[in-house]
């Protein structure tokens, strides 16, 4: 079974780029357009990793993470924040909230797959293409 990565992103172009890159890297990509939809998807599909935007309608990335971490069946799955927040201290705030990692936007296509895969156990990483 292929490694499944859930991407939660409200911007259609950013979502499609992340999906394209990760699928090209050999991963199965699940998508959601806000934190509430992402939480439903995570509970239903049990991804191996979550990549989440922070600023989204309905439920933002911080609220998503709080509810995700409160779920016994999901709490051990790594969650990476991908955000346009890039002021000094933003990465610290994200990490203190409980995210496992932080990537700033815009994502760099040449390094995105490698950056995301670093948060997966080695046994779930695909071979470089």
N, C-alpha and C positions, 0 to 999 in steps of 0.2 A: 504494500500500500504506500502510495506517495505521501510525502510530508505535506501537511496542510497548513497554510498560512492565511489567517484572516486579516484582511486589510479594511480598516474603517476610515472612510474619507468622504466628506461631503462635496468636494470639488471633483466633477466628473473627469476632467482632464488628468488631474493628479491620480485619481483612482485607476483610470485606464493605463497610465504610464506604469504605476506600481504593479498592476496585474500583468501587463505585458512583460516587464522585466523579470518578474518572479516566475512566470510560466516559462519564459525562455530559459530560465535557470533550472528548469525541471521540477518546479514545485506546483502543487495543486493550490489554486488561490480561491478563497471564499471572500465575498465582498459584502460590505454594508455601508450605508450612507450616513448613519448617525450612531451614537452610542447605544441607544435603545435597540435598534435593529442589530447592532453588533453583539449585544448581550444575548439576544434571542438566538442568533446564529451560533455563538460560542456554546451555549447550553445545548443546542441541538446537534451541532457538528463536531464538537471537541477538537478544535485546531491544535496544532503543535506549537504555534507561535501566533501572537497578535501584534499587528502594526497599526497604531491608532493615531489619528490626527487629534489635536486638542480642542480647537475651536470648531464646534459643530452645532447644528440646531438640534432640538429635542433633548438630547443628553450630550454634554461635552465629554471630552476625554478623561477629565479628572473624576467626574461622577461615574462614568463607565468603569474606570479602574476601581473605584471604591466598591461598587456593587460586584464587580468581577472578583476582586480579592476576598469579598465576604462569602463567596460561594465555595464550599468545601471541594467541590468537584473541579473547579476551575483555577483555584488560587495558586497552584504550582506552575501554571502555564506562563512562560515569559511574555511580557508586554512591552513593546518599544513605542515611545512617543515620537512621532514625526511631525514637526511643527515649524511654522514660520517665526515663532518666538525665538529671537536670537539676541536678546539684550543680556548684558552681564547679570548673572544670577538666575536666568531662566532655566538653565540646565540643572542647577542645584535644586530649584523649586520642583522640577519634574522628578528628579531622583528622590527627593524627600517625600514626594507624594506616593512613592512606591513603584514607579516604573522601573523596569530592568535596564532600560537604555534610552538614549535620546539621539535622534538624528534631526538635523535642521534642514528646512526647505530653502531653496529648491533642492530636490534630491539630485544626486549626480549619477546619471545612468551607468557610467563605467564602474562605479564602486558600490552601487546600491545593493546588489545581490550579496556581495561579500560582506557588507556591513550588517545586513539582516541575518545572514546565515551564521554569523559569529555568535548569535544568541541561541542557536540550536545546539543540542548535543551533537557531537561529531557523527554519531550513527544516523542522524536524521538529515545531515547535509548532503546535497547532491554533489556529484563530481563536477569540477569546473568544465565548461564547454568551450 
